[in-house]
């Protein structure tokens, strides 16, 4: 194989150099897929959920606010994407539990997809996202 070096000169690669080049390319593709698995988990993790008809954000700031609200053990006013709602202490507890379960499912799904990728590499972003969604919903 002929390759162009950084100075524009043609160089001929030996078979072992070609194999090493191909391995690096494969490693890069695997690295890109592995990073997308993490990115997709993060997108899902902070994407929000609906609990008992209330849409709740699931970013780290909201999760911290929920923990504080649970400790109050009282009805509170909570702002959602559609406006304010008054939530009972039980509703806040249920929402905090559901958010915690959602976050854990996201990490468990990332783990499952990462382990599968290590055994049988995914070759597309769509395959990663479908596998993640399937793991999350199972």
N, C-alpha and C positions, 0 to 999 in steps of 0.2 A: 504494500500500500504506500502511496505517496502522500506526504503531509507537508503543509506549509508551516515553517517555523515563524517565530515572532519577527524575524527580519525579512520575511517574504521569500526565503530560500526553500526550495523543494528538498525534502529529505525522504529517504526510503526507510520504512519501518520493518524490522524483522517480525517474524510470526509472534515471538514472545512479547515484543513491544506492542504489537497489534492486540494481542490478547489482554495485555495490561490496560491498554487504552479502552478496549471494550468493557473490561471489568469496571473501570472508573465510570464510564457512561452508565452502566447498569447500577452501580452504587449511587450515582447522582439521582437516577430515576427513583430508586428505592427510597433515598433520602427525601426526595420531594413528596412521594406518597406518604411516608411516615409523618412528615410535617403537616400534610393535609389532614391526616387522621386527627392530629392534635388540634389543628385549627377548627375542623368541623365539630369536634367535641366542644370546644370553647363557644362556638356560635350557638350550638344547641343548648349548652349549659346556661348561657345568659339570655337566651331568646324569650324567656317568659313562659308561663303556663296559666291555665284557667282552673280554678278550684272553686267548686260550689257556685259557679256563675261569676266569680270575680277573677278578672285577668290580673295576674301579678308578675312583675318583673322578677328575674332571678339572678340579676347581677350581684356582685359581692356587696355593694352598698345596701341594696334592698334586703339581702339576706341578713346583714348585720342589724338593720332596722327591725326586721321581723323578730330576731332574737330579743332585742330590747323590748319590743311590744309584748312578747310572750311573758317576759319577767314582770310587766305591769299587772298582768292578770286582771284586766279591766276592759270595758268597751273603749274603743278608740276610733278616731276618724282617720281613714286611710285614703290616700289619693291613688286612683287607678288611671289608666289611659283615658277612660271616659268620664272621669270626675271623681268627687269624693263619695265614699261610702262609710257608714258606721258599722264596725265589726265588733262582735262580742268577743270576749276572751276565748271562748271555745273556737270560734271561727278563726281567730288569729293563730291559735294553737294548731288547728287543722291545716291552715295554709302553710305555716312554718314546717310542719311535718311533711306535707306534700312537696314543698320546695326542696327540703333536704333529700327526700326520696328521689326527686327528679335529678338533682345534682349527682347523687350516687349512681343512678342509672346511666348518666352520661359518662362517668368515669369507668363504670363496669363495661359499657359498650365500647369505649376506647380501648380498654384492655383486651377485650375479645377480638376486636378488629386488628389490633396490633399483633396479637399472638397468631392470628390466622395469616396476616401479611408476612410474618416471619417464616411460616411454613410454605405458603403458596402465595407469592407476591401478587398484589393487585396491580393491574396495568392501566387503570383509569380512575379519575376523580369520581366519576359516576358510580363505579363499582365500590369504591370506598364509602361513599355516602349511602348507597343502597344497603351495604353490609352493616353500617352503623345504625341506620334506621331499623333494620330487621332485628339487630341485637337489642336496641332500645325497646322495641315493641314486643319482644318475646317474653 
